[in-house]
């Protein structure tokens, strides 16, 4: 029933100006505009990312968004050049090397937005 529906990822933000500066300036997302209900939207690869103001904020302890990229090393280098700071992990079953972890059929690298949400880049290996 919903397999052809478009999907919007909703992320709460405390400081809309700070969040927009990151998503536009650091990640290079093209602004889609402010909606009457206060959400600010971006169209990302055919999906929609909506930032909405939430003064008390919330953040997930898991990956909120994962961006599929064709070359994770090049994407990391480009984002680091824009000031994005990538996470490093050394846990049983999850170890990064140069910010990248191989998980089955994909490589992944994580970073946080200014609100503390975990974002991910992933590259399919197959």
N, C-alpha and C positions, 0 to 999 in steps of 0.2 A: 504494500500500500504506500509506503513512504520511500521506496527505492529510487524514485525520480524526483524527490523533493530536494530543494536546495537546503544547505545547512549553514547556520550561523553559530559561530563560537562566541560566547558572551564572557567577557572578562571584566570584573569589577575593578575600578581604579579610585584611589583616594584623590590624586592630583591629576586631572585631565591634561593640563598643559604639559606636565612632566612626562606623562605616558605618551602623549602625542609626539613630543620631541623625540622620544626613544623610538617609537614605531615608525615614524616618518624619517627622522634624521639618521638613526643608527641602523634600522632594518630596511629602510628604503621603501616602505609601503606607500602607495599612492592614496591620498585622502579621498574618501568617498563622500564625506560630508556629515554634517550634524543633523540628526533627526529631531522632530518636534518633542520627543520624549526624553531628550538629553543624551541619547547614545551617539557616539561618533563611530562611523563605519569605514571599513576598508574592504575592497574586493581583492581577494588573494587567490589566484589560480582557480577562479570559478566558485569559490566559497566566500563567505562573508565573515569578517572579524568585527565584532562590535565591542567597543569600550563603553562602559556605562559608569556614571559617577556613583560611588558608594562611600560616603564620608568615613565610615568606620572600617572600610576595607575588608577584604577577605583574601586569602591566598590558599591555593591548593598545595598539598605536600606531594603532589604527583605532577607529571607532565600535563600542562594545560593545553598546549598546542605543539604539534610537531610539523615542521616544514620539510617536505621531501625535496632534496636537492640532487643534481646530477653528479656533483663533485664536492664531497664534504670538506676535504682539505682546502680547496680553493674558497669555499663559502666561509669556512672558519677564518681564513686569512683576511678575506674582505671585511668580515664583520669585526674582527679584532682591530683592523685599520680604522673602523668607525667608533672604537672604544668599547665594544662588547667584550665582557669578561666571561670566559668559559669555565665551567666547573671541572674539577678533577676528582676522580673517585678511586678508591682502593678498598673494595669490599669483596668478600667471597662471592664469586660469580659476577662481579661487576667492577672491572678495572679499566681505567682509561689510560691510553698512551697518546701523548700530544692532544689531549682532550677527547679522544675518540675511543669508543668501546665497540667491539664487534659483538653483536647479539644475533646469533643464528644467521639469517640471510640479509642482515643489514648492519650498517655502521651508524652509530648515533653519538651526538655530542650535545651537552646541555648548557644552558645559560639562564640567567634570571632577568626579568624585566624590572623596571624601577619599583614596581609594586610587590616584588618578591615572587611572582609567578614563575614556575619553571617552564621554559620553552626549550624546544629540541630541534636540531637538524638531523635528518636521517637520509641515508643513501642506501638504496637497495643494491645488494650484491649480485642478485640473479637477473 
